[in-house]
């Protein structure tokens, strides 16, 4: 059996709970690497939970 990739392991771990769904394994951050090697990490627009104040 071949080794699982990081993404496969992450998906497997996040979807094995009894009430888990595919949405639980959705990416929560996006990483963009520019040509000069600088990486930008942002919270994904699709993330269910975002940092900051909650709207009241």
Steps between C-alpha positions, in 0.01 A plus 500: 500500500637843411547780750217750529579860412460777756172607336367143504592456868338835587181410313486157661551641849240775460228277354519190720294633793142365510334833415774631270431613144708590196465867598709428810797423276464814287811718493495778759795700365644587160872527436632703208871502419634787294789478256742652752424223753271704725202300626164654585266302725136606521188356659304338217180674392323166543618445860207441734671685785694821447714693749379831638184637649172326443214701358228567751 
